[in-house]
Amino acid sequence: MDNSAFATFIGGISQVGFPIMITLYLFTRFEKKLDQLSVNISTLIEVIKAVIKDESKQR
């Protein structure tokens, strides 16, 4: 966390309170992880479709 982000975080704590700022911080972090998880699930779906298609051709 750089100085400007830290200053914004401290300012937010003084305005809305510590629990709300921690919640917002965690939601931001989880959002990034959920976006990556969605991409990985989409990729997995495509791989599974390809494997099923290959298996059906071999029969």
N, C-alpha and C positions, 0 to 999 in steps of 0.2 A: 504494500500500500504506500503510495507516494505521499508527499507532504500535503498537497492540495486535497487529495482524497481523505487523508486523515483529518485535516482541518474541517472539511465538510461533514465528516462523521461526528466529530466533537461538537460542531455547531448544531447538528441534528439532535444529538443527545440533549443539549441544553433546551432545545425547542420542543421536542415531542417525548423525550424520555428514553432511557436506556433499553427497556424491553422492546419497544417499537423499532428502534434503530437496529438492534440485533436481529429481530425478525425480518426486517427489510434486507439486511445484509445476507442472511441465510437464504431468503427467497431468491435473491439475485444469483447466488452461487448455485443453488439447486436448479434454477432455470437453465443455466449453461449445461449442467450435467444432463438434464432431461432432453435438451436439444440434441446432444451427442448420442444419447440413448435412442432417440427416435431415428437418427441417421443409421445407427448400427442395426436396429430392428429392420429397417427398410432394406438394408444390404443383405441381412440374413434371409429375409423373405425371397429376394431375388435369387440367392444362392440355392435355397431349397427348391424353388421352382425349376431352376436349371438342372438340379440333380434328379428331380422327378421326371423331367422331360427326357434326360439322358437314359434313365432306367426304362422308361416306356419305349424308347427306340430300340433298346437292346432286346426286348422281348419279342 
